[in-house]
Amino acid sequence: MSVDQDSVVTIRSLAEAKEVYRSRDMRQALYDTGEVVMSGVLVNLHGDEHRARRRLENRLFRRETFLHYERDLFPAVLEETFAPYVAAGHAELVSLSHELMMNLAAINAGIDRTQHTGEETHRLYGYMMRFIEAATAKHHVGDWGEEGEGVRLALEAFDEEFLSPSIQRRREAIAADVEAGGDGSSVPQDVLSILLRNQDNLDLPHDLVRREIAFYLLAGAHTSATAFTRTIDNVLTWIESHPDDRGRAATDAGWVQRCVYETVRLAPSSPIGMRRTLADVELRDGRRIPAGTEVIIDLVAINTDTDVFGADAASFNPDRALGADVPLHGLSFGHGAHACIGQELAAGVPASGGDGTAALQWGLATVAVRSAFARGVDRDPDARPEIDSRTARPYWSRYPVVFKGAGA
């Protein structure tokens, strides 16, 4: 059985999707439209080039680093970000969540904020939100050409204000460390420092470093921020019919982590994955896909397959029981060599104990959701959430909430 040249093939089963993700003859194709930021960045590479970049950046993306972020750095970020909104008693959750996750993503990417002012944070936030437009350009509604030019200008302004000064500081730190015969521990441990240390070996021109850092800023913030807002919405809806679980949302990290997994399963950051065949590919069932074919991985269909996730697969159920070989978040973080490099940072490591107490790492989204409920988050009774009409992805554009205080 074969597929016609230049046709589109859609994959809707977990097993076939894993096969596609592992194929060396299929390259990433989801981000081609947003090349102004996404061209040449890690997620868009293939083959040897991808392996070399990922092997290098994996030095930073280790569990001990994630634990350091979650346990040592994130609590202060949470307090700093939540404090003014809790004091005011209300917030717009989409903006708050991206600001919250951006504060840590900037540390991971290697972007310094020397002024430590709200205005500086607001400017960086503005740049990041433009970069997110490039990553989601495949689903943009309207004229992408005009939007793309706006992203390009934002990228240049971001470089001048934030990136170039951060590069200069790291080059000075690297030079001082080399002169002193150091082991590198005095140099900031972030993606930018890793790239600068290996810029010659990887042949990374400045414009590619700029795109890679912009990508890490948007990716580090966007996935966790989106999961955060969606999880709070799902939990608030769940509590309406399970009122006794409100206390669990503030205190039971294991249960909250399962809420995050359920949310990510039901609403992946992108509803599809996409590949393009570089050569003729034959799947295990005998189906032959010619070179040049666009392959769509329907993540929503895969993640709600009743044969895998149960009869209520399309419903939010944090108490869902699944087999040990079934990923709790479906394939929302991808699979194989291109699986999300920051998956554990965002979503943690699934708890191995039945009561959730044995988790090695909860993940930033879990910690943030639990913190919001500990502060009494609830929907704003006077303002309704709104869906973003600028994209075909099911994103909230506004999600007004109130904070009722601890124990609410």
Phi, psi and omega per residue, in radians:
M1 nan 2.270 -3.090
S2 -2.200 2.934 3.122
V3 -2.077 2.408 -3.110
D4 -1.093 2.554 3.082
Q5 -0.974 2.478 3.069
D6 1.194 0.156 3.081
S7 -1.472 3.075 3.106
V8 -1.952 2.280 3.108
V9 -1.898 2.293 3.114
T10 -1.943 2.274 -3.136
I11 -1.818 2.238 -3.070
R12 -2.239 0.193 3.113
S13 -2.077 2.595 -3.113
L14 -1.060 -0.786 -3.095
A15 -1.121 -0.793 -3.142
E16 -1.177 -0.631 3.125
A17 -1.096 -0.750 3.095
K18 -1.073 -0.669 3.119
E19 -1.109 -0.764 3.122
V20 -1.120 -0.792 -3.118
Y21 -1.088 -0.535 -3.117
R22 -1.496 -0.202 -3.053
S23 -1.185 2.282 3.093
R24 -1.363 -0.209 -3.094
D25 -1.781 0.295 3.051
M26 -2.242 2.191 -3.118
R27 -1.843 2.728 3.091
Q28 -1.004 2.362 -3.139
A29 -2.378 0.049 -3.047
L30 -1.259 -0.449 -2.955
Y31 -1.916 0.226 -3.069
D32 -1.093 -0.616 -3.112
T33 -1.113 -0.641 -3.095
G34 -1.631 0.664 -3.033
E35 -1.078 -0.308 3.132
V36 -0.977 -0.560 3.039
V37 -1.940 -0.642 -2.912
M38 -1.538 -0.198 -3.127
S39 -1.131 2.129 3.054
G40 1.394 0.047 3.112
V41 -1.439 2.878 -2.992
L42 -0.845 -0.865 -3.028
V43 -1.154 -0.307 -3.081
N44 -1.783 0.039 -3.126
L45 -1.524 2.921 -3.112
H46 -2.516 2.631 2.996
G47 1.135 -2.436 -3.062
D48 -1.048 -0.658 -3.123
E49 -1.120 -0.727 3.104
H50 -1.143 -0.773 -3.118
R51 -1.072 -0.728 -3.118
A52 -1.137 -0.785 -3.131
R53 -1.187 -0.751 -3.098
R54 -1.172 -0.716 3.128
R55 -1.042 -0.680 3.137
L56 -1.180 -0.875 -3.051
E57 -1.307 -0.352 3.067
N58 -1.085 -0.339 3.108
R59 -1.041 -0.531 3.126
L60 -1.552 -0.605 -3.031
F61 -1.537 1.172 3.109
R62 -2.019 2.758 -3.042
R63 -1.059 -0.646 3.138
E64 -1.133 -0.560 3.082
T65 -1.197 -0.782 3.130
F66 -1.067 -0.724 3.108
L67 -1.098 -0.679 3.093
H68 -1.073 -0.792 3.112
Y69 -1.061 -0.840 -3.028
E70 -1.204 -0.731 -3.007
R71 -1.641 -0.538 -3.039
D72 -1.797 -0.694 -3.042
L73 -1.690 -0.712 -2.989
F74 -1.164 -0.630 3.128
P75 -0.968 -0.734 3.119
A76 -1.186 -0.668 3.104
V77 -1.108 -0.729 3.109
L78 -1.044 -0.847 -3.102
E79 -1.115 -0.790 -3.124
E80 -1.082 -0.714 -3.072
T81 -1.363 -0.752 -3.095
F82 -1.247 -0.595 -2.928
A83 -0.872 -0.924 -3.093
P84 -1.148 -0.552 -3.135
Y85 -1.290 -0.708 3.101
V86 -1.124 -0.694 3.109
A87 -1.100 -0.663 3.124
A88 -1.331 -0.402 3.116
G89 1.558 0.000 -3.111
H90 -2.751 2.878 -3.140
A91 -2.849 2.843 2.953
E92 -1.787 2.006 -2.877
L93 -1.222 -0.556 -3.140
V94 -1.115 -0.806 3.115
S95 -1.174 -0.793 -3.126
L96 -1.030 -0.780 -3.072
S97 -1.134 -0.709 3.128
H98 -1.226 -0.642 3.074
E99 -1.120 -0.762 -3.129
L100 -1.047 -0.904 -3.098
M101 -1.275 -0.513 3.100
M102 -1.132 -0.629 -3.113
N103 -1.039 -0.634 3.090
L104 -1.489 -0.629 3.123
A105 -1.055 -0.609 3.123
A106 -1.128 -0.676 3.093
I107 -1.110 -0.800 -3.128
N108 -1.136 -0.729 -3.118
A109 -1.251 -0.595 -3.121
G110 1.861 0.516 3.132
I111 -1.774 2.061 -3.120
D112 -1.505 2.501 2.975
R113 -2.133 1.791 -2.997
T114 -1.505 -0.369 -3.065
Q115 -1.486 -0.491 3.138
H116 0.947 0.786 3.115
T117 -2.083 2.790 3.078
G118 -1.096 -0.611 -3.141
E119 -1.135 -0.721 3.124
E120 -1.132 -0.765 3.104
T121 -1.064 -0.706 -3.139
H122 -1.109 -0.689 3.133
R123 -1.164 -0.761 3.119
L124 -1.124 -0.684 3.096
Y125 -1.038 -0.731 3.130
G126 -1.081 -0.750 3.095
Y127 -1.091 -0.821 -3.094
M128 -1.028 -0.736 -3.125
M129 -1.141 -0.529 3.038
R130 -1.223 -0.663 3.123
F131 -1.131 -0.637 3.111
I132 -1.075 -0.591 3.092
E133 -1.031 -0.653 3.130
A134 -1.203 -0.720 -3.123
A135 -1.173 -0.443 -3.117
T136 -1.895 0.307 -3.040
A137 -1.071 -0.501 3.126
K138 -0.970 -0.550 -3.085
H139 -1.906 0.270 3.139
H140 -1.172 2.425 3.088
V141 -1.815 2.057 -3.125
G142 2.067 -2.835 -3.071
D143 -1.439 1.847 -3.132
W144 -1.276 -0.496 -3.130
G145 -0.970 -0.804 3.131
E146 -1.194 -0.737 3.119
E147 -1.132 -0.713 -3.136
G148 -1.061 -0.661 3.107
E149 -1.166 -0.646 3.073
G150 -1.120 -0.658 3.091
V151 -1.142 -0.721 3.137
R152 -1.056 -0.758 3.128
L153 -1.147 -0.668 3.105
A154 -1.132 -0.649 3.131
L155 -1.109 -0.725 3.124
E156 -1.170 -0.726 3.138
A157 -1.170 -0.695 3.066
F158 -1.036 -0.730 3.134
D159 -1.049 -0.851 -3.079
E160 -1.146 -0.754 -3.036
E161 -1.428 -0.693 -3.000
F162 -2.029 -0.846 -2.965
L163 -1.242 -0.922 -3.077
S164 -1.026 -0.774 3.061
P165 -1.083 -0.630 3.108
S166 -1.166 -0.660 3.090
I167 -1.106 -0.788 -3.123
Q168 -1.057 -0.739 3.125
R169 -1.113 -0.693 -3.117
R170 -1.267 -0.636 3.084
R171 -1.097 -0.708 3.101
E172 -1.144 -0.704 3.138
A173 -1.176 -0.695 3.126
I174 -1.141 -0.763 3.136
A175 -1.103 -0.724 3.134
A176 -1.158 -0.657 3.136
D177 -1.164 -0.737 3.127
V178 -1.122 -0.775 -3.128
E179 -1.082 -0.613 -3.117
A180 -1.493 -0.022 -3.109
G181 1.190 0.554 -3.082
G182 -1.353 3.076 -3.128
D183 -1.772 0.148 3.126
G184 1.615 -0.134 -3.078
S185 -1.186 -0.349 3.130
S186 -1.444 -0.138 3.140
V187 -1.612 2.424 3.118
P188 -0.901 2.396 -3.129
Q189 -1.624 1.516 -3.108
D190 -2.607 3.007 -3.080
V191 -1.085 -0.727 -3.110
L192 -1.067 -0.758 3.124
S193 -1.088 -0.707 3.118
I194 -1.093 -0.756 -3.140
L195 -1.144 -0.728 -3.117
L196 -1.163 -0.653 3.108
R197 -1.124 -0.453 -3.037
N198 -2.116 0.353 -3.047
Q199 -1.050 -0.726 -3.125
D200 -1.220 -0.740 -3.120
N201 -1.112 -0.622 -3.103
L202 -1.660 -0.078 -3.117
D203 0.968 1.007 -3.103
L204 -1.788 1.807 3.058
P205 -1.209 2.872 -3.058
H206 -1.022 -0.698 -3.080
D207 -1.160 -0.510 3.085
L208 -1.312 -0.689 3.040
V209 -1.031 -0.719 3.131
R210 -1.059 -0.787 3.134
R211 -1.177 -0.692 -3.129
E212 -1.096 -0.747 -3.141
I213 -1.219 -0.676 3.065
A214 -1.073 -0.697 3.107
F215 -1.095 -0.798 -3.122
Y216 -1.153 -0.575 3.102
L217 -1.141 -0.843 -3.099
L218 -1.238 -0.735 -3.087
A219 -1.193 -0.703 -3.129
G220 -1.135 -0.494 -3.121
A221 -1.665 -0.721 -2.905
H222 -1.210 -0.827 -3.102
T223 -1.071 -0.835 -3.126
S224 -1.176 -0.692 -3.127
A225 -1.142 -0.754 3.129
T226 -1.122 -0.763 3.111
A227 -1.105 -0.661 3.141
F228 -1.045 -0.922 -3.104
T229 -1.136 -0.796 -3.127
R230 -1.125 -0.654 3.140
T231 -1.160 -0.742 3.115
I232 -1.063 -0.736 3.092
D233 -1.060 -0.810 -3.131
N234 -1.120 -0.727 -3.122
V235 -1.176 -0.711 3.111
L236 -1.079 -0.691 3.088
T237 -1.165 -0.729 3.114
W238 -1.062 -0.727 -3.096
I239 -1.121 -0.497 3.122
E240 -1.017 -0.611 3.127
S241 -1.848 -0.110 3.096
H242 -2.354 1.151 -3.021
P243 -1.030 -0.445 -3.127
D244 -1.218 -0.233 -3.098
D245 -1.524 -0.062 3.117
R246 -1.035 -0.716 3.126
G247 -1.114 -0.598 3.129
R248 -1.114 -0.597 -3.104
A249 -1.124 -0.430 -3.129
A250 -1.689 -0.335 -2.976
T251 -2.185 -0.450 -3.021
D252 -1.752 1.642 -3.077
A253 -1.093 -0.645 -3.141
G254 -1.099 -0.734 3.118
W255 -1.179 -0.730 3.113
V256 -1.100 -0.690 3.106
Q257 -1.047 -0.716 3.099
R258 -1.156 -0.561 3.048
C259 -1.118 -0.706 3.099
V260 -1.117 -0.797 3.136
Y261 -1.063 -0.765 3.111
E262 -1.075 -0.723 3.137
T263 -1.119 -0.827 3.141
V264 -1.123 -0.630 3.095
R265 -1.106 -0.827 -3.076
L266 -1.297 -0.515 -3.087
A267 -2.387 1.386 3.088
P268 -1.037 2.695 3.122
S269 -0.946 -0.718 2.951
S270 -2.050 2.357 -3.125
P271 -1.235 -0.208 3.128
I272 -2.376 2.720 2.823
G273 -1.826 2.842 -3.127
M274 -2.552 2.382 3.057
R275 -2.348 2.742 3.001
R276 -2.198 2.302 -3.076
T277 -1.283 2.301 3.103
L278 -1.597 -0.304 3.105
A279 -2.626 2.962 3.060
D280 -1.072 2.353 -3.110
V281 -2.182 2.354 3.049
E282 -1.988 2.141 3.122
L283 -1.414 2.910 -3.061
R284 -1.082 -0.464 -3.132
D285 -1.444 0.056 3.112
G286 1.671 -0.121 3.135
R287 -1.218 2.277 -3.138
R288 -1.863 2.244 -3.118
I289 -2.008 2.034 -3.085
P290 -1.184 2.777 3.046
A291 -1.021 2.511 3.113
G292 1.537 0.039 -3.121
T293 -1.464 2.418 3.048
E294 -1.479 2.205 -3.115
V295 -1.976 2.059 3.140
I296 -1.739 2.207 3.030
I297 -1.731 1.871 -3.087
D298 -1.370 1.569 -3.036
L299 -1.164 -0.579 3.139
V300 -1.153 -0.773 3.119
A301 -1.141 -0.746 -3.131
I302 -1.115 -0.770 -3.067
N303 -1.321 -0.156 3.111
T304 -2.095 0.407 3.096
D305 -1.189 2.046 -3.071
T306 -1.164 -0.437 3.109
D307 -1.214 -0.386 -3.109
V308 -1.795 -0.770 -2.984
F309 -1.876 0.065 3.070
G310 1.747 2.922 -3.069
A311 -1.062 -0.515 -3.136
D312 -1.727 0.549 -3.023
A313 -0.982 -0.509 -3.103
A314 -1.478 -0.011 -3.114
S315 -1.842 2.687 3.074
F316 -1.408 2.087 3.141
N317 -2.571 1.658 -3.098
P318 -1.167 -0.228 3.115
D319 -1.683 0.274 -3.130
R320 -1.077 2.391 3.081
A321 -1.829 2.216 -3.114
L322 -2.245 2.789 3.081
G323 -1.152 2.741 -3.074
A324 -1.097 -0.413 -3.089
D325 -1.628 0.048 -3.121
V326 -1.777 2.112 3.115
P327 -1.158 2.262 -3.066
L328 -1.074 -0.482 3.141
H329 -1.771 0.322 -3.128
G330 1.107 -2.438 3.097
L331 -1.901 0.469 -3.067
S332 -1.132 -0.392 3.082
F333 -1.756 0.264 -3.131
G334 1.377 -2.851 -3.078
H335 -2.850 2.682 3.061
G336 1.335 -2.651 -3.048
A337 -1.078 -0.457 -3.112
H338 -1.746 0.242 3.049
A339 -1.020 2.532 -3.054
C340 -0.916 2.170 -3.083
I341 -1.183 -0.441 -3.124
G342 -1.826 0.350 -3.080
Q343 -0.970 -0.837 -3.107
E344 -1.201 -0.552 3.100
L345 -1.129 -0.736 -3.107
A346 -1.342 -0.814 -2.967
A347 -1.979 -0.096 3.077
G348 1.354 -2.933 3.116
V349 -1.952 2.202 -3.098
P350 -0.939 2.386 3.125
A351 -1.090 2.379 -3.133
S352 -1.593 -0.322 -3.140
G353 -1.592 2.621 -3.110
G354 -1.083 -0.483 -3.119
D355 -1.688 0.078 3.084
G356 1.397 0.078 -3.048
T357 -1.460 -0.172 -3.045
A358 -1.718 0.169 -3.120
A359 -1.132 2.366 3.079
L360 -1.324 -0.580 -3.065
Q361 -2.677 2.285 -3.085
W362 -1.458 -0.563 -3.056
G363 1.689 2.579 -3.060
L364 -1.105 -0.666 -3.124
A365 -1.105 -0.735 3.118
T366 -1.088 -0.831 -3.117
V367 -1.082 -0.706 -3.111
A368 -1.213 -0.755 3.124
V369 -1.088 -0.807 3.123
R370 -1.054 -0.698 3.135
S371 -1.139 -0.672 3.122
A372 -1.120 -0.749 3.134
F373 -1.240 -0.521 3.059
A374 -1.138 -0.388 3.106
R375 -1.702 0.160 3.038
G376 1.355 0.603 -3.120
V377 -1.117 2.493 3.089
D378 -2.748 2.844 3.092
R379 -1.139 2.540 3.080
D380 -1.293 2.076 -3.102
P381 -1.188 -0.249 -3.068
D382 -1.839 0.042 -3.114
A383 -2.599 2.268 -3.077
R384 -1.605 2.554 3.011
P385 -1.129 2.680 -3.125
E386 -2.291 2.491 3.092
I387 -1.471 2.507 -3.132
D388 -1.321 2.032 -3.113
S389 -1.478 -0.078 -3.088
R390 -1.487 -0.105 -3.106
T391 -2.463 2.622 3.083
A392 -1.379 -0.174 3.064
R393 -1.314 2.516 -3.082
P394 -1.382 1.302 3.137
Y395 -1.800 2.588 2.938
W396 -1.384 2.406 3.003
S397 -1.636 -0.555 3.080
R398 -2.512 2.419 3.069
Y399 -2.489 1.522 -3.104
P400 -1.241 2.358 3.104
V401 -2.354 2.878 3.006
V402 -2.115 2.747 3.043
F403 -2.032 2.124 -3.028
K404 -1.767 -0.016 3.117
G405 1.674 2.867 -3.106
A406 -1.003 2.383 3.076
G407 1.447 0.026 -3.120
A408 -1.238 nan nan
